[in-house]
């Protein structure tokens, strides 16, 4: 269909997700491993596999302007040890995504045509884990950073607390994207916390 822009008749930026939300929403139909996420179809039971690398391939092929790394989003509430293991996996997947993105451009002498790659900060409602995730992703280095894993069951005050805290950990010279929120009150709150995208 000529990529997302032609298909939609839209010449402005388009952001795509990696499939990480499906890792969350289809938790009963998926199995996670170091390699990626295997899904069972709710229609016929067939198996489908998504890796950090294939998530980048799909988004590059679609021609999105801003791509996300594959992540695991954990429902609230969750035990801290599980959230910690999850963010470690998310960080390893983020590193693989970035390495693959750079390698694909270099190996094939591709121009990204302005395509950007964002890392997704996780860590649940645990602020120390949020800091660790943000620090790790900033060390890897991305074009921008998404705040993920909010609006997954938490009370509103925790959503805003975690979002504001996480935004303060991220570089001011890179875009900050708050995933999963976008009502007018959420936008006003997020802007006041230094978030750029919703």
HELIX and SHEET records of a PDB file:
HELIX    1   1 UNK A    3  UNK A    8  1                                   6    
HELIX    2   2 UNK A   20  UNK A   25  1                                   6    
HELIX    3   3 UNK A   27  UNK A   29  5                                   3    
HELIX    4   4 UNK A   52  UNK A   62  1                                  11    
HELIX    5   5 UNK A   80  UNK A  107  1                                  28    
HELIX    6   6 UNK A  127  UNK A  140  1                                  14    
HELIX    7   7 UNK A  156  UNK A  169  1                                  14    
HELIX    8   8 UNK A  184  UNK A  192  1                                   9    
SHEET    1   A 3 UNK A  30  UNK A  32  0                                        
SHEET    2   A 3 UNK A  36  UNK A  40 -1                                        
SHEET    3   A 3 UNK A  47  UNK A  51 -1                                        
SHEET    1   B 4 UNK A  66  UNK A  68  0                                        
SHEET    2   B 4 UNK A 116  UNK A 121  1                                        
SHEET    3   B 4 UNK A 144  UNK A 147  1                                        
SHEET    4   B 4 UNK A 175  UNK A 178  1                                        
END                                                                             
